[in-house]
Amino acid sequence: MDTKLADLKLTPWLLDELNQLGYEVVGDMQHLPAEEMLRIPGMGGHCYRKIAKALGRDPDLTKRR
């Protein structure tokens, strides 16, 4: 959880957006559900999967319940 978002090699504009929102490390985003993460401007599926993997979540969005 101490992984910095910059170490995940996210797109530069998404990294800037996350820094403006106050997220510096992956652990800062622990409380956000997947839906809220994907609503962040610039957050695409590829970047979401990187963050979800770093958080220890299942990044597979294709599961239907």
C-alpha positions as CSV (number, residue, x, y, z in Angstrom):
1,M,0.0,0.0,0.0
2,D,3.0,2.3,0.2
3,T,3.4,2.2,-3.6
4,K,3.5,5.7,-5.1
5,L,1.1,6.3,-7.9
6,A,4.0,7.6,-10.0
7,D,5.7,4.2,-9.8
8,L,2.7,2.6,-11.5
9,K,3.5,4.4,-14.7
10,L,0.0,5.9,-15.2
11,T,-0.7,8.4,-17.9
12,P,0.7,11.8,-17.0
13,W,-2.6,13.7,-17.1
14,L,-4.2,11.1,-14.8
15,L,-1.3,11.3,-12.4
16,D,-1.7,15.1,-12.4
17,E,-5.5,14.7,-11.7
18,L,-4.9,12.3,-8.9
19,N,-2.3,14.5,-7.3
20,Q,-4.7,17.5,-7.5
21,L,-7.4,15.3,-5.7
22,G,-4.9,14.6,-3.0
23,Y,-3.9,11.0,-3.8
24,E,-0.1,10.4,-3.5
25,V,0.1,6.7,-2.7
26,V,-2.1,3.7,-3.6
27,G,-3.3,3.4,0.0
28,D,-5.0,6.8,-0.3
29,M,-7.5,5.3,-2.8
30,Q,-8.3,2.3,-0.6
31,H,-11.7,3.7,0.4
32,L,-12.9,4.4,-3.1
33,P,-15.1,1.8,-4.8
34,A,-14.5,0.9,-8.4
35,E,-17.3,3.0,-9.7
36,E,-15.9,6.2,-8.1
37,M,-12.4,5.5,-9.3
38,L,-13.6,5.1,-12.9
39,R,-15.5,8.5,-12.6
40,I,-12.2,10.3,-12.1
41,P,-11.4,12.3,-15.3
42,G,-8.7,10.5,-17.3
43,M,-9.1,7.2,-15.6
44,G,-9.4,4.4,-18.1
45,G,-9.6,0.7,-17.8
46,H,-5.9,0.1,-18.2
47,C,-4.9,2.5,-15.5
48,Y,-7.7,1.3,-13.2
49,R,-6.5,-2.3,-13.5
50,K,-3.0,-1.2,-12.5
51,I,-4.3,0.6,-9.4
52,A,-6.7,-2.2,-8.5
53,K,-3.8,-4.7,-8.7
54,A,-1.7,-2.6,-6.5
55,L,-4.6,-2.4,-4.0
56,G,-5.0,-6.1,-4.0
57,R,-8.5,-6.0,-5.6
58,D,-9.8,-8.1,-8.4
59,P,-9.4,-5.8,-11.4
60,D,-11.7,-7.9,-13.7
61,L,-14.6,-5.6,-14.7
62,T,-16.3,-8.2,-16.8
63,K,-17.8,-10.1,-13.9
64,R,-21.6,-9.9,-13.7
65,R,-23.5,-10.8,-10.6
